[in-house]
Amino acid sequence: MNIKRYLLCAIMLSVTMTIAAAYKAKTIYVYGFAASFNDSTVYFTEVQQLDSAYIDSKTKFLYSRQSYSYQLRDYLAERSFPNATCVTFYALTRKEAEKKYLAFRKRYLEGNNYTIKYLKESEFKYIPIKVVEENTGAHNK
């Protein structure tokens, strides 16, 4: 009976360590984009350096990426731009992030169909999201 108990504890410990090891804290570069279906105005944030962001070591996905987009959505809602659809883009290097930023922004500059507004880092800054184990029932804040 004790052997089964030890085996179960060892398995649980290894699963917990695997979950914790799956996300690595890294410095990344992020920028945000926001648009509304009710308005021709779109918003771009500056490319920002974000220390201690968690990246999945296997998939290279940003942990809780939607929460970063919610930060931008909430900021814009407080400034009379409600119901914005927000997206957060990221890269592991500033050069890669700026390349993506310029290519994406170019789509909205062509045709002059949109009013483009830029948010400086002094106006809006992303806050890093910490990894929370999903089985605890805690929320990503």
N, CA, C and O atoms as CSV, one atom per row, in Angstrom:
chain,resi,resn,atom,element,x,y,z
A,1,MET,N,N,0.816,-1.201,0.000
A,1,MET,CA,C,0.000,0.000,0.000
A,1,MET,C,C,0.857,1.261,0.000
A,1,MET,O,O,0.531,2.231,-0.684
A,2,ASN,N,N,1.946,1.256,0.758
A,2,ASN,CA,C,2.828,2.418,0.821
A,2,ASN,C,C,3.505,2.692,-0.519
A,2,ASN,O,O,3.730,3.849,-0.876
A,3,ILE,N,N,3.826,1.645,-1.253
A,3,ILE,CA,C,4.469,1.813,-2.562
A,3,ILE,C,C,3.520,2.531,-3.508
A,3,ILE,O,O,3.946,3.416,-4.250
A,4,LYS,N,N,2.261,2.173,-3.497
A,4,LYS,CA,C,1.276,2.844,-4.351
A,4,LYS,C,C,1.162,4.316,-3.979
A,4,LYS,O,O,1.053,5.179,-4.850
A,5,ARG,N,N,1.187,4.590,-2.704
A,5,ARG,CA,C,1.077,5.966,-2.231
A,5,ARG,C,C,2.299,6.787,-2.689
A,5,ARG,O,O,2.156,7.929,-3.127
A,6,TYR,N,N,3.487,6.197,-2.581
A,6,TYR,CA,C,4.706,6.884,-3.020
A,6,TYR,C,C,4.708,7.114,-4.527
A,6,TYR,O,O,5.112,8.171,-5.010
A,7,LEU,N,N,4.249,6.100,-5.258
A,7,LEU,CA,C,4.154,6.248,-6.718
A,7,LEU,C,C,3.192,7.367,-7.097
A,7,LEU,O,O,3.490,8.177,-7.974
A,8,LEU,N,N,2.055,7.409,-6.443
A,8,LEU,CA,C,1.071,8.453,-6.716
A,8,LEU,C,C,1.650,9.838,-6.411
A,8,LEU,O,O,1.464,10.776,-7.185
A,9,CYS,N,N,2.350,9.958,-5.286
A,9,CYS,CA,C,2.987,11.243,-4.936
A,9,CYS,C,C,4.048,11.629,-5.953
A,9,CYS,O,O,4.155,12.800,-6.318
A,10,ALA,N,N,4.830,10.666,-6.414
A,10,ALA,CA,C,5.874,10.946,-7.404
A,10,ALA,C,C,5.262,11.404,-8.722
A,10,ALA,O,O,5.773,12.325,-9.358
A,11,ILE,N,N,4.186,10.773,-9.127
A,11,ILE,CA,C,3.510,11.160,-10.371
A,11,ILE,C,C,2.937,12.563,-10.247
A,11,ILE,O,O,3.090,13.379,-11.157
A,12,MET,N,N,2.282,12.849,-9.132
A,12,MET,CA,C,1.704,14.181,-8.928
A,12,MET,C,C,2.788,15.256,-8.909
A,12,MET,O,O,2.601,16.339,-9.464
A,13,LEU,N,N,3.906,14.961,-8.279
A,13,LEU,CA,C,5.017,15.908,-8.222
A,13,LEU,C,C,5.586,16.166,-9.612
A,13,LEU,O,O,5.886,17.309,-9.956
A,14,SER,N,N,5.737,15.118,-10.411
A,14,SER,CA,C,6.295,15.300,-11.754
A,14,SER,C,C,5.329,16.070,-12.658
A,14,SER,O,O,5.770,16.862,-13.490
A,15,VAL,N,N,4.018,15.849,-12.507
A,15,VAL,CA,C,3.037,16.597,-13.287
A,15,VAL,C,C,3.080,18.071,-12.910
A,15,VAL,O,O,3.039,18.938,-13.784
A,16,THR,N,N,3.163,18.358,-11.623
A,16,THR,CA,C,3.232,19.740,-11.156
A,16,THR,C,C,4.487,20.422,-11.672
A,16,THR,O,O,4.440,21.578,-12.094
A,17,MET,N,N,5.612,19.713,-11.643
A,17,MET,CA,C,6.863,20.294,-12.133
A,17,MET,C,C,6.801,20.517,-13.638
A,17,MET,O,O,7.362,21.494,-14.133
A,18,THR,N,N,6.137,19.641,-14.371
A,18,THR,CA,C,5.996,19.796,-15.811
A,18,THR,C,C,5.164,21.018,-16.138
A,18,THR,O,O,5.493,21.759,-17.063
A,19,ILE,N,N,4.087,21.243,-15.393
A,19,ILE,CA,C,3.250,22.418,-15.620
A,19,ILE,C,C,4.044,23.688,-15.372
A,19,ILE,O,O,3.992,24.623,-16.171
A,20,ALA,N,N,4.774,23.725,-14.277
A,20,ALA,CA,C,5.552,24.915,-13.949
A,20,ALA,C,C,6.668,25.148,-14.942
A,20,ALA,O,O,6.989,26.295,-15.250
A,21,ALA,N,N,7.268,24.078,-15.452
A,21,ALA,CA,C,8.383,24.219,-16.381
A,21,ALA,C,C,7.923,24.555,-17.796
A,21,ALA,O,O,8.738,24.953,-18.629
A,22,ALA,N,N,6.644,24.403,-18.076
A,22,ALA,CA,C,6.151,24.633,-19.424
A,22,ALA,C,C,6.220,26.105,-19.818
A,22,ALA,O,O,6.354,26.421,-21.000
A,23,TYR,N,N,6.132,27.003,-18.851
A,23,TYR,CA,C,6.182,28.431,-19.137
A,23,TYR,C,C,7.473,29.018,-18.606
A,23,TYR,O,O,7.834,28.806,-17.448
A,24,LYS,N,N,8.162,29.752,-19.455
A,24,LYS,CA,C,9.423,30.392,-19.079
A,24,LYS,C,C,9.242,31.902,-19.150
A,24,LYS,O,O,8.669,32.422,-20.108
A,25,ALA,N,N,9.733,32.601,-18.131
A,25,ALA,CA,C,9.681,34.062,-18.135
A,25,ALA,C,C,10.729,34.586,-19.116
A,25,ALA,O,O,11.893,34.188,-19.069
A,26,LYS,N,N,10.302,35.478,-19.998
A,26,LYS,CA,C,11.194,36.054,-21.004
A,26,LYS,C,C,10.851,37.514,-21.206
A,26,LYS,O,O,9.772,37.982,-20.840
A,27,THR,N,N,11.790,38.214,-21.792
A,27,THR,CA,C,11.522,39.563,-22.259
A,27,THR,C,C,10.996,39.435,-23.683
A,27,THR,O,O,11.620,38.804,-24.536
A,28,ILE,N,N,9.841,40.044,-23.924
A,28,ILE,CA,C,9.251,40.012,-25.262
A,28,ILE,C,C,8.895,41.438,-25.662
A,28,ILE,O,O,9.028,42.371,-24.870
A,29,TYR,N,N,8.448,41.588,-26.883
A,29,TYR,CA,C,8.045,42.884,-27.410
A,29,TYR,C,C,6.626,42.747,-27.932
A,29,TYR,O,O,6.328,41.865,-28.737
A,30,VAL,N,N,5.752,43.633,-27.461
A,30,VAL,CA,C,4.330,43.544,-27.777
A,30,VAL,C,C,3.819,44.862,-28.348
A,30,VAL,O,O,4.377,45.929,-28.093
A,31,TYR,N,N,2.755,44.761,-29.118
A,31,TYR,CA,C,1.994,45.939,-29.528
A,31,TYR,C,C,0.546,45.517,-29.665
A,31,TYR,O,O,0.232,44.345,-29.870
A,32,GLY,N,N,-0.324,46.500,-29.546
A,32,GLY,CA,C,-1.738,46.214,-29.603
A,32,GLY,C,C,-2.426,46.942,-30.741
A,32,GLY,O,O,-1.958,47.971,-31.227
A,33,PHE,N,N,-3.536,46.385,-31.144
A,33,PHE,CA,C,-4.378,46.951,-32.195
A,33,PHE,C,C,-5.816,46.863,-31.718
A,33,PHE,O,O,-6.223,45.864,-31.124
A,34,ALA,N,N,-6.587,47.917,-31.981
A,34,ALA,CA,C,-7.999,47.924,-31.594
A,34,ALA,C,C,-8.838,48.534,-32.703
A,34,ALA,O,O,-8.450,49.523,-33.324
A,35,ALA,N,N,-9.981,47.936,-32.938
A,35,ALA,CA,C,-10.925,48.438,-33.941
A,35,ALA,C,C,-12.339,48.168,-33.437
A,35,ALA,O,O,-12.558,47.342,-32.551
A,36,SER,N,N,-13.280,48.882,-34.021
A,36,SER,CA,C,-14.674,48.680,-33.689
A,36,SER,C,C,-15.457,48.537,-34.986
A,36,SER,O,O,-15.150,49.196,-35.979
A,37,PHE,N,N,-16.463,47.681,-34.974
A,37,PHE,CA,C,-17.308,47.530,-36.159
A,37,PHE,C,C,-18.235,48.728,-36.336
A,37,PHE,O,O,-18.855,48.887,-37.387
A,38,ASN,N,N,-18.329,49.567,-35.313
A,38,ASN,CA,C,-19.212,50.725,-35.351
A,38,ASN,C,C,-18.489,52.021,-35.694
A,38,ASN,O,O,-19.111,53.083,-35.723
A,39,ASP,N,N,-17.197,51.951,-35.954
A,39,ASP,CA,C,-16.401,53.164,-36.098
A,39,ASP,C,C,-15.261,52.896,-37.085
A,39,ASP,O,O,-14.789,51.765,-37.196
A,40,SER,N,N,-14.825,53.924,-37.795
A,40,SER,CA,C,-13.706,53.770,-38.720
A,40,SER,C,C,-12.376,54.111,-38.058
A,40,SER,O,O,-11.344,54.153,-38.728
A,41,THR,N,N,-12.389,54.354,-36.759
A,41,THR,CA,C,-11.164,54.661,-36.027
A,41,THR,C,C,-10.521,53.361,-35.561
A,41,THR,O,O,-11.196,52.463,-35.060
A,42,VAL,N,N,-9.207,53.277,-35.734
A,42,VAL,CA,C,-8.438,52.151,-35.219
A,42,VAL,C,C,-7.307,52.700,-34.362
A,42,VAL,O,O,-6.846,53.823,-34.560
A,43,TYR,N,N,-6.876,51.897,-33.418
A,43,TYR,CA,C,-5.809,52.292,-32.503
A,43,TYR,C,C,-4.634,51.333,-32.620
A,43,TYR,O,O,-4.812,50.124,-32.771
A,44,PHE,N,N,-3.448,51.886,-32.549
A,44,PHE,CA,C,-2.221,51.114,-32.473
A,44,PHE,C,C,-1.445,51.581,-31.245
A,44,PHE,O,O,-1.327,52.782,-31.002
A,45,THR,N,N,-0.926,50.649,-30.484
A,45,THR,CA,C,-0.005,51.028,-29.415
A,45,THR,C,C,1.403,51.016,-29.993
A,45,THR,O,O,1.639,50.482,-31.077
A,46,GLU,N,N,2.319,51.599,-29.268
A,46,GLU,CA,C,3.720,51.490,-29.650
A,46,GLU,C,C,4.206,50.075,-29.342
A,46,GLU,O,O,3.605,49.360,-28.542
A,47,VAL,N,N,5.293,49.687,-29.984
A,47,VAL,CA,C,5.944,48.436,-29.617
A,47,VAL,C,C,6.556,48.644,-28.239
A,47,VAL,O,O,7.315,49.588,-28.020
A,48,GLN,N,N,6.218,47.757,-27.320
A,48,GLN,CA,C,6.667,47.895,-25.933
A,48,GLN,C,C,7.481,46.682,-25.511
A,48,GLN,O,O,7.173,45.547,-25.874
A,49,GLN,N,N,8.513,46.944,-24.746
A,49,GLN,CA,C,9.278,45.852,-24.153
A,49,GLN,C,C,8.547,45.408,-22.900
A,49,GLN,O,O,8.176,46.225,-22.058
A,50,LEU,N,N,8.347,44.119,-22.790
A,50,LEU,CA,C,7.621,43.570,-21.652
A,50,LEU,C,C,8.501,42.524,-20.977
A,50,LEU,O,O,8.728,41.440,-21.515
A,51,ASP,N,N,8.987,42.866,-19.798
A,51,ASP,CA,C,9.825,41.932,-19.050
A,51,ASP,C,C,8.936,40.953,-18.294
A,51,ASP,O,O,7.813,41.287,-17.914
A,52,SER,N,N,9.433,39.771,-18.082
A,52,SER,CA,C,8.748,38.739,-17.299
A,52,SER,C,C,7.413,38.306,-17.886
A,52,SER,O,O,6.467,38.040,-17.146
A,53,ALA,N,N,7.330,38.235,-19.199
A,53,ALA,CA,C,6.154,37.642,-19.832
A,53,ALA,C,C,6.427,36.145,-19.944
A,53,ALA,O,O,7.574,35.731,-20.113
A,54,TYR,N,N,5.398,35.355,-19.853
A,54,TYR,CA,C,5.581,33.914,-19.863
A,54,TYR,C,C,5.232,33.340,-21.231
A,54,TYR,O,O,4.154,33.573,-21.780
A,55,ILE,N,N,6.182,32.585,-21.753
A,55,ILE,CA,C,6.048,31.960,-23.064
A,55,ILE,C,C,6.067,30.450,-22.865
A,55,ILE,O,O,6.899,29.928,-22.124
A,56,ASP,N,N,5.153,29.752,-23.524
A,56,ASP,CA,C,5.155,28.295,-23.473
A,56,ASP,C,C,6.424,27.796,-24.160
A,56,ASP,O,O,6.678,28.130,-25.318
A,57,SER,N,N,7.207,27.011,-23.460
A,57,SER,CA,C,8.498,26.577,-23.991
A,57,SER,C,C,8.363,25.656,-25.203
A,57,SER,O,O,9.299,25.546,-25.995
A,58,LYS,N,N,7.235,25.004,-25.358
A,58,LYS,CA,C,7.048,24.102,-26.496
A,58,LYS,C,C,6.415,24.805,-27.696
A,58,LYS,O,O,6.899,24.675,-28.820
A,59,THR,N,N,5.351,25.537,-27.463
A,59,THR,CA,C,4.595,26.135,-28.574
A,59,THR,C,C,5.004,27.570,-28.891
A,59,THR,O,O,4.672,28.092,-29.955
A,60,LYS,N,N,5.726,28.209,-27.967
A,60,LYS,CA,C,6.149,29.615,-28.090
A,60,LYS,C,C,4.955,30.577,-28.034
A,60,LYS,O,O,5.069,31.722,-28.471
A,61,PHE,N,N,3.814,30.126,-27.503
A,61,PHE,CA,C,2.645,30.992,-27.338
A,61,PHE,C,C,2.789,31.823,-26.075
A,61,PHE,O,O,3.358,31.376,-25.079
A,62,LEU,N,N,2.273,33.022,-26.132
A,62,LEU,CA,C,2.267,33.918,-24.986
A,62,LEU,C,C,1.184,33.464,-24.020
A,62,LEU,O,O,0.027,33.299,-24.407
A,63,TYR,N,N,1.561,33.262,-22.764
A,63,TYR,CA,C,0.602,32.843,-21.742
A,63,TYR,C,C,-0.452,33.935,-21.544
A,63,TYR,O,O,-0.117,35.109,-21.388
A,64,SER,N,N,-1.693,33.549,-21.551
A,64,SER,CA,C,-2.836,34.424,-21.291
A,64,SER,C,C,-2.865,35.634,-22.229
A,64,SER,O,O,-3.111,36.762,-21.800
A,65,ARG,N,N,-2.616,35.387,-23.478
A,65,ARG,CA,C,-2.576,36.459,-24.481
A,65,ARG,C,C,-3.863,37.269,-24.489
A,65,ARG,O,O,-3.824,38.485,-24.678
A,66,GLN,N,N,-4.994,36.619,-24.288
A,66,GLN,CA,C,-6.266,37.328,-24.288
A,66,GLN,C,C,-6.329,38.360,-23.169
A,66,GLN,O,O,-6.978,39.396,-23.319
A,67,SER,N,N,-5.662,38.087,-22.049
A,67,SER,CA,C,-5.671,39.048,-20.939
A,67,SER,C,C,-4.940,40.333,-21.312
A,67,SER,O,O,-5.316,41.411,-20.853
A,68,TYR,N,N,-3.909,40.233,-22.132
A,68,TYR,CA,C,-3.222,41.427,-22.609
A,68,TYR,C,C,-4.162,42.254,-23.493
A,68,TYR,O,O,-4.197,43.481,-23.405
A,69,SER,N,N,-4.914,41.565,-24.335
A,69,SER,CA,C,-5.884,42.265,-25.184
A,69,SER,C,C,-6.987,42.903,-24.353
A,69,SER,O,O,-7.472,43.984,-24.688
A,70,TYR,N,N,-7.385,42.244,-23.272
A,70,TYR,CA,C,-8.398,42.818,-22.383
A,70,TYR,C,C,-7.888,44.087,-21.706
A,70,TYR,O,O,-8.665,45.007,-21.449
A,71,GLN,N,N,-6.588,44.144,-21.414
A,71,GLN,CA,C,-6.022,45.364,-20.827
A,71,GLN,C,C,-6.235,46.552,-21.769
A,71,GLN,O,O,-6.632,47.632,-21.332
A,72,LEU,N,N,-5.973,46.350,-23.051
A,72,LEU,CA,C,-6.157,47.408,-24.039
A,72,LEU,C,C,-7.640,47.736,-24.203
A,72,LEU,O,O,-8.015,48.906,-24.269
A,73,ARG,N,N,-8.472,46.719,-24.266
A,73,ARG,CA,C,-9.919,46.938,-24.405
A,73,ARG,C,C,-10.465,47.765,-23.247
A,73,ARG,O,O,-11.239,48.699,-23.458
A,74,ASP,N,N,-10.065,47.423,-22.028
A,74,ASP,CA,C,-10.549,48.145,-20.853
A,74,ASP,C,C,-10.047,49.584,-20.831
A,74,ASP,O,O,-10.780,50.496,-20.448
A,75,TYR,N,N,-8.805,49.787,-21.239
A,75,TYR,CA,C,-8.245,51.134,-21.305
A,75,TYR,C,C,-9.054,52.001,-22.289
A,75,TYR,O,O,-9.407,53.138,-21.978
A,76,LEU,N,N,-9.336,51.457,-23.460
A,76,LEU,CA,C,-10.084,52.216,-24.470
A,76,LEU,C,C,-11.539,52.435,-24.050
A,76,LEU,O,O,-12.112,53.485,-24.343
A,77,ALA,N,N,-12.132,51.473,-23.378
A,77,ALA,CA,C,-13.511,51.632,-22.913
A,77,ALA,C,C,-13.618,52.781,-21.915
A,77,ALA,O,O,-14.613,53.506,-21.907
A,78,GLU,N,N,-12.605,52.951,-21.082
A,78,GLU,CA,C,-12.589,54.066,-20.128
A,78,GLU,C,C,-12.436,55.410,-20.826
A,78,GLU,O,O,-12.734,56.450,-20.238
A,79,ARG,N,N,-11.978,55.402,-22.068
A,79,ARG,CA,C,-11.754,56.634,-22.825
A,79,ARG,C,C,-12.732,56.774,-23.991
A,79,ARG,O,O,-12.375,57.280,-25.055
A,80,SER,N,N,-13.940,56.330,-23.783
A,80,SER,CA,C,-15.039,56.512,-24.732
A,80,SER,C,C,-14.848,55.798,-26.068
A,80,SER,O,O,-15.258,56.309,-27.110
A,81,PHE,N,N,-14.232,54.631,-26.042
A,81,PHE,CA,C,-14.157,53.783,-27.227
A,81,PHE,C,C,-14.588,52.375,-26.802
A,81,PHE,O,O,-13.774,51.453,-26.747
A,82,PRO,N,N,-15.900,52.226,-26.500
A,82,PRO,CA,C,-16.388,50.943,-25.974
A,82,PRO,C,C,-16.500,49.882,-27.061
A,82,PRO,O,O,-16.533,50.188,-28.253
A,83,ASN,N,N,-16.556,48.655,-26.629
A,83,ASN,CA,C,-16.786,47.505,-27.507
A,83,ASN,C,C,-15.716,47.333,-28.568
A,83,ASN,O,O,-15.997,46.852,-29.665
A,84,ALA,N,N,-14.509,47.718,-28.254
A,84,ALA,CA,C,-13.415,47.554,-29.216
A,84,ALA,C,C,-13.003,46.091,-29.277
A,84,ALA,O,O,-13.000,45.385,-28.269
A,85,THR,N,N,-12.660,45.658,-30.467
A,85,THR,CA,C,-12.064,44.347,-30.647
A,85,THR,C,C,-10.560,44.572,-30.629
A,85,THR,O,O,-10.023,45.281,-31.480
A,86,CYS,N,N,-9.884,43.970,-29.665
A,86,CYS,CA,C,-8.463,44.228,-29.469
A,86,CYS,C,C,-7.650,42.955,-29.673
A,86,CYS,O,O,-8.069,41.853,-29.320
A,87,VAL,N,N,-6.482,43.151,-30.250
A,87,VAL,CA,C,-5.559,42.052,-30.496
A,87,VAL,C,C,-4.188,42.485,-30.015
A,87,VAL,O,O,-3.783,43.630,-30.216
A,88,THR,N,N,-3.478,41.571,-29.382
A,88,THR,CA,C,-2.117,41.830,-28.945
A,88,THR,C,C,-1.182,40.926,-29.737
A,88,THR,O,O,-1.375,39.712,-29.795
A,89,PHE,N,N,-0.177,41.529,-30.340
A,89,PHE,CA,C,0.833,40.811,-31.110
A,89,PHE,C,C,2.127,40.826,-30.311
A,89,PHE,O,O,2.368,41.753,-29.538
A,90,TYR,N,N,2.950,39.821,-30.488
A,90,TYR,CA,C,4.217,39.772,-29.764
A,90,TYR,C,C,5.295,39.105,-30.600
A,90,TYR,O,O,5.016,38.382,-31.557
A,91,ALA,N,N,6.527,39.369,-30.213
A,91,ALA,CA,C,7.687,38.740,-30.836
A,91,ALA,C,C,8.781,38.649,-29.784
A,91,ALA,O,O,8.746,39.342,-28.767
A,92,LEU,N,N,9.731,37.801,-30.040
A,92,LEU,CA,C,10.815,37.605,-29.084
A,92,LEU,C,C,11.931,38.635,-29.237
A,92,LEU,O,O,12.767,38.783,-28.346
A,93,THR,N,N,11.948,39.356,-30.376
A,93,THR,CA,C,12.944,40.408,-30.576
A,93,THR,C,C,12.237,41.692,-30.997
A,93,THR,O,O,11.163,41.654,-31.596
A,94,ARG,N,N,12.852,42.826,-30.676
A,94,ARG,CA,C,12.272,44.114,-31.069
A,94,ARG,C,C,12.201,44.228,-32.588
A,94,ARG,O,O,11.212,44.718,-33.132
A,95,LYS,N,N,13.243,43.780,-33.265
A,95,LYS,CA,C,13.295,43.870,-34.726
A,95,LYS,C,C,12.124,43.117,-35.365
A,95,LYS,O,O,11.475,43.623,-36.281
A,96,GLU,N,N,11.864,41.911,-34.874
A,96,GLU,CA,C,10.755,41.110,-35.393
A,96,GLU,C,C,9.407,41.774,-35.094
A,96,GLU,O,O,8.520,41.784,-35.947
A,97,ALA,N,N,9.252,42.324,-33.896
A,97,ALA,CA,C,8.001,42.991,-33.517
A,97,ALA,C,C,7.767,44.226,-34.379
A,97,ALA,O,O,6.646,44.458,-34.833
A,98,GLU,N,N,8.801,45.013,-34.608
A,98,GLU,CA,C,8.654,46.216,-35.430
A,98,GLU,C,C,8.341,45.870,-36.879
A,98,GLU,O,O,7.580,46.580,-37.537
A,99,LYS,N,N,8.918,44.795,-37.374
A,99,LYS,CA,C,8.624,44.348,-38.738
A,99,LYS,C,C,7.142,43.972,-38.871
A,99,LYS,O,O,6.482,44.363,-39.834
A,100,LYS,N,N,6.625,43.207,-37.892
A,100,LYS,CA,C,5.206,42.826,-37.899
A,100,LYS,C,C,4.317,44.065,-37.773
A,100,LYS,O,O,3.303,44.190,-38.459
A,101,TYR,N,N,4.716,44.972,-36.889
A,101,TYR,CA,C,3.960,46.201,-36.641
A,101,TYR,C,C,3.831,47.018,-37.929
A,101,TYR,O,O,2.731,47.434,-38.290
A,102,LEU,N,N,4.933,47.246,-38.612
A,102,LEU,CA,C,4.916,48.057,-39.836
A,102,LEU,C,C,4.089,47.397,-40.940
A,102,LEU,O,O,3.357,48.078,-41.658
A,103,ALA,N,N,4.201,46.090,-41.076
A,103,ALA,CA,C,3.426,45.370,-42.087
A,103,ALA,C,C,1.926,45.438,-41.791
A,103,ALA,O,O,1.119,45.633,-42.700
A,104,PHE,N,N,1.562,45.280,-40.533
A,104,PHE,CA,C,0.149,45.321,-40.155
A,104,PHE,C,C,-0.406,46.735,-40.307
A,104,PHE,O,O,-1.509,46.916,-40.824
A,105,ARG,N,N,0.342,47.726,-39.863
A,105,ARG,CA,C,-0.103,49.116,-39.950
A,105,ARG,C,C,-0.270,49.550,-41.411
A,105,ARG,O,O,-1.153,50.347,-41.728
A,106,LYS,N,N,0.568,49.033,-42.281
A,106,LYS,CA,C,0.512,49.378,-43.710
A,106,LYS,C,C,-0.865,49.054,-44.307
A,106,LYS,O,O,-1.353,49.773,-45.178
A,107,ARG,N,N,-1.479,47.976,-43.835
A,107,ARG,CA,C,-2.812,47.594,-44.320
A,107,ARG,C,C,-3.840,48.692,-44.053
A,107,ARG,O,O,-4.744,48.916,-44.857
A,108,TYR,N,N,-3.696,49.362,-42.938
A,108,TYR,CA,C,-4.672,50.383,-42.552
A,108,TYR,C,C,-4.322,51.760,-43.110
A,108,TYR,O,O,-5.185,52.634,-43.195
A,109,LEU,N,N,-3.069,51.955,-43.485
A,109,LEU,CA,C,-2.679,53.232,-44.086
A,109,LEU,C,C,-3.124,53.328,-45.547
A,109,LEU,O,O,-3.430,54.413,-46.041
A,110,GLU,N,N,-3.156,52.199,-46.223
A,110,GLU,CA,C,-3.544,52.172,-47.634
A,110,GLU,C,C,-5.039,52.429,-47.765
A,110,GLU,O,O,-5.843,51.837,-47.045
A,111,GLY,N,N,-5.398,53.294,-48.666
A,111,GLY,CA,C,-6.805,53.558,-48.950
A,111,GLY,C,C,-7.410,54.688,-48.149
A,111,GLY,O,O,-8.483,55.175,-48.507
A,112,ASN,N,N,-6.776,55.120,-47.093
A,112,ASN,CA,C,-7.283,56.220,-46.271
A,112,ASN,C,C,-8.725,56.009,-45.808
A,112,ASN,O,O,-9.487,56.970,-45.700
A,113,ASN,N,N,-9.100,54.771,-45.538
A,113,ASN,CA,C,-10.461,54.478,-45.090
A,113,ASN,C,C,-10.617,54.537,-43.576
A,113,ASN,O,O,-11.730,54.469,-43.055
A,114,TYR,N,N,-9.498,54.662,-42.878
A,114,TYR,CA,C,-9.520,54.599,-41.421
A,114,TYR,C,C,-8.864,55.833,-40.818
A,114,TYR,O,O,-7.944,56.421,-41.385
A,115,THR,N,N,-9.369,56.198,-39.659
A,115,THR,CA,C,-8.703,57.206,-38.842
A,115,THR,C,C,-7.819,56.440,-37.878
A,115,THR,O,O,-8.314,55.682,-37.043
A,116,ILE,N,N,-6.522,56.631,-37.989
A,116,ILE,CA,C,-5.579,55.885,-37.162
A,116,ILE,C,C,-5.125,56.756,-36.007
A,116,ILE,O,O,-4.692,57.894,-36.189
A,117,LYS,N,N,-5.235,56.189,-34.807
A,117,LYS,CA,C,-4.764,56.871,-33.608
A,117,LYS,C,C,-3.691,56.003,-32.967
A,117,LYS,O,O,-3.791,54.777,-32.928
A,118,TYR,N,N,-2.671,56.672,-32.472
A,118,TYR,CA,C,-1.543,55.970,-31.876
A,118,TYR,C,C,-1.514,56.233,-30.380
A,118,TYR,O,O,-1.657,57.370,-29.930
A,119,LEU,N,N,-1.328,55.167,-29.621
A,119,LEU,CA,C,-1.215,55.275,-28.172
A,119,LEU,C,C,0.254,55.138,-27.790
A,119,LEU,O,O,0.884,54.110,-28.038
A,120,LYS,N,N,0.782,56.190,-27.186
A,120,LYS,CA,C,2.166,56.149,-26.736
A,120,LYS,C,C,2.261,55.307,-25.473
A,120,LYS,O,O,1.272,55.094,-24.772
A,121,GLU,N,N,3.450,54.841,-25.202
A,121,GLU,CA,C,3.660,54.018,-24.020
A,121,GLU,C,C,3.362,54.792,-22.741
A,121,GLU,O,O,3.007,54.197,-21.723
A,122,SER,N,N,3.505,56.110,-22.787
A,122,SER,CA,C,3.184,56.929,-21.614
A,122,SER,C,C,1.672,56.980,-21.364
A,122,SER,O,O,1.246,57.301,-20.255
A,123,GLU,N,N,0.863,56.672,-22.373
A,123,GLU,CA,C,-0.592,56.651,-22.232
A,123,GLU,C,C,-1.106,55.269,-21.829
A,123,GLU,O,O,-1.957,55.142,-20.949
A,124,PHE,N,N,-0.579,54.247,-22.483
A,124,PHE,CA,C,-1.015,52.884,-22.211
A,124,PHE,C,C,0.197,51.968,-22.175
A,124,PHE,O,O,1.005,51.957,-23.104
A,125,LYS,N,N,0.319,51.208,-21.108
A,125,LYS,CA,C,1.424,50.262,-20.969
A,125,LYS,C,C,0.873,48.923,-20.508
A,125,LYS,O,O,0.103,48.844,-19.551
A,126,TYR,N,N,1.282,47.869,-21.211
A,126,TYR,CA,C,0.885,46.523,-20.821
A,126,TYR,C,C,1.501,46.162,-19.480
A,126,TYR,O,O,2.618,46.570,-19.161
A,127,ILE,N,N,0.756,45.391,-18.703
A,127,ILE,CA,C,1.227,44.887,-17.413
A,127,ILE,C,C,1.407,43.372,-17.559
A,127,ILE,O,O,0.489,42.691,-18.016
A,128,PRO,N,N,2.570,42.833,-17.182
A,128,PRO,CA,C,2.810,41.390,-17.332
A,128,PRO,C,C,1.788,40.554,-16.562
A,128,PRO,O,O,1.357,40.928,-15.472
A,129,ILE,N,N,1.412,39.426,-17.143
A,129,ILE,CA,C,0.470,38.481,-16.545
A,129,ILE,C,C,1.284,37.328,-15.960
A,129,ILE,O,O,2.132,36.753,-16.641
A,130,LYS,N,N,1.027,36.999,-14.712
A,130,LYS,CA,C,1.745,35.907,-14.053
A,130,LYS,C,C,1.035,34.583,-14.307
A,130,LYS,O,O,-0.184,34.535,-14.470
A,131,VAL,N,N,1.813,33.525,-14.337
A,131,VAL,CA,C,1.257,32.190,-14.530
A,131,VAL,C,C,0.509,31.770,-13.275
A,131,VAL,O,O,1.029,31.855,-12.163
A,132,VAL,N,N,-0.710,31.319,-13.474
A,132,VAL,CA,C,-1.547,30.819,-12.382
A,132,VAL,C,C,-1.928,29.398,-12.746
A,132,VAL,O,O,-2.396,29.136,-13.855
A,133,GLU,N,N,-1.727,28.475,-11.805
A,133,GLU,CA,C,-2.125,27.096,-12.071
A,133,GLU,C,C,-3.629,27.034,-12.254
A,133,GLU,O,O,-4.387,27.569,-11.444
A,134,GLU,N,N,-4.053,26.384,-13.316
A,134,GLU,CA,C,-5.472,26.357,-13.668
A,134,GLU,C,C,-6.316,25.539,-12.701
A,134,GLU,O,O,-7.513,25.797,-12.574
A,135,ASN,N,N,-5.736,24.569,-12.021
A,135,ASN,CA,C,-6.537,23.730,-11.133
A,135,ASN,C,C,-6.827,24.401,-9.798
A,135,ASN,O,O,-7.568,23.835,-8.994
A,136,THR,N,N,-6.267,25.601,-9.518
A,136,THR,CA,C,-6.539,26.281,-8.266
A,136,THR,C,C,-7.818,27.100,-8.321
A,136,THR,O,O,-8.346,27.501,-7.284
A,137,GLY,N,N,-8.316,27.352,-9.523
A,137,GLY,CA,C,-9.509,28.146,-9.676
A,137,GLY,C,C,-9.226,29.635,-9.635
A,137,GLY,O,O,-10.160,30.436,-9.678
A,138,ALA,N,N,-7.956,30.030,-9.554
A,138,ALA,CA,C,-7.586,31.442,-9.537
A,138,ALA,C,C,-7.698,32.028,-10.940
A,138,ALA,O,O,-7.596,31.313,-11.937
A,139,HIS,N,N,-7.907,33.324,-10.998
A,139,HIS,CA,C,-8.030,34.016,-12.278
A,139,HIS,C,C,-6.716,34.679,-12.637
A,139,HIS,O,O,-5.881,34.920,-11.765
A,140,ASN,N,N,-6.525,34.979,-13.932
A,140,ASN,CA,C,-5.312,35.617,-14.427
A,140,ASN,C,C,-5.396,37.111,-14.187
A,140,ASN,O,O,-6.058,37.819,-14.947
A,141,LYS,N,N,-4.755,37.596,-13.173
A,141,LYS,CA,C,-4.730,39.042,-12.913
A,141,LYS,C,C,-3.364,39.452,-12.504
A,141,LYS,O,O,-3.127,40.630,-12.239
